[in-house]
Amino acid sequence: QVQLVESGGGLVQAGGSLRLSCAASGRTFSSYDMGWFRQAPGKEREFVASITWSGGSTYYRDSVKGRFTISRNNAKNTVYLQMNSLKPEDTAVYYCTAGSLPAVDYWGKGTLVTVSS
């Protein structure tokens, strides 16, 4: 069992930056591929980024490439999402996930990111 707790969300102006963190419980964190999804108001949940268990490969949705960076620290059981050049359309609840790509086995409860124009 893995529990995921996100933090770092908040209100930011367009063009600004935020770094989301996801702290995972359990001693098997380093064996999971980790990811971030988001859900905007009135829209379906969508994939944002993922990173393999070793950190050797990362994947992004096209709309965030070049602006967002996913990383992980297996010694700290934490995965990060650095978000730069934020746009109003990035406004959403961001969820941390753990699993074996492409499957997701665990979800966090989410953290809200609001980007004002």
N, C-alpha and C positions, 0 to 999 in steps of 0.2 A: 504494500500500500504506500502511495506517495501523496503527500499533501502539499499543495502549492499556494503560496500567499504572495500576491502582487502588491507593489507599492510604487510610488513615484508619479502617479497621475496628478492632474491638476488643471488649472486654467492658464493658458499661455496665448500670447498674441501671435498672429500669423507671422511666419519667418523665424519664430523662436525655436527653442530646443527643450526637450525633456528626456530624462533617462528613466525608463521603467526597470524595476528589479523584480525578480521572482525568486523567493526563497523556498527551497524544497526540503521536506523532511525525508528521512530514510537514508540508509547507507548505500542504496543502489542508484543514487542520482546519476553517477557517471556512466551507468549502463543505458540510460534513456536518451533518445533524441528529444530535444526540447523545441518548443515553438511558441509563437504568438499568433492569436487570432483577434479579430475585433468585430464589434457589432454596433453599427450606427443606428440611431432612432429610426424605426420603421423599416429597417433593412435586415437582410439575412446576415448571419455571421459569416465572415470571410477570413481566409488565410492571409497572414501578413508576412511572416518569416519563420524559418526553422534552422536548426543547427544540429548536426549529427553528434552522437555521444562523445566522440573524440574532439569535436570542434573542427574537424578537418574539412567539412563541407557546410556551406550555408545556402539558403534558398530564400528568394523574396518575390512578392507579387510585383508586377511591373510598375505599379504606381508609386512604390516606395523605394525602388532601386536608386541608389546614389544618394538617398536622404536618410535611410534607416540602416542601422548596423546591429546585428544580433551577435552576442558573444556569451561565453560561459566561463565560470570559474569552478571547476569540479572540486577543488579543495574547500570552497565555501558553499557548495551546493546551491549555487546561484546562477541564474541566467539573466541577461540584460538585453534591453532594447534601447539603443541610443537613437533618438528621433530628432533630426535637424530639419531646418527649412519647413517647419510645419505649416500645413494648409488647413483652412476651415473644414475641408472634406476629410481630414484625418480625425475629426471629432468622433469619438466612439468609446465604448467600454472595451478595454483591452484585456484579453484573457491569456494566461500562461497555460501551456499544455506540456504533457510528457507522454511519451509512447515510443513506438518503433515505426519510423516513417514508412508509409504515409499514415499509419493508424495512430489515433490519439486514445490513450487509455485513461488519462487523468486531466481534469480541468481545474483551474483556480476559480475564484469567485469574481475576479475582474477588478479593474481599476479604471476610473473615468478620466478620459483626456478630452478637454474642451479647448478648441482653438478658435479664438475670436478674430474677426476680420478687421 
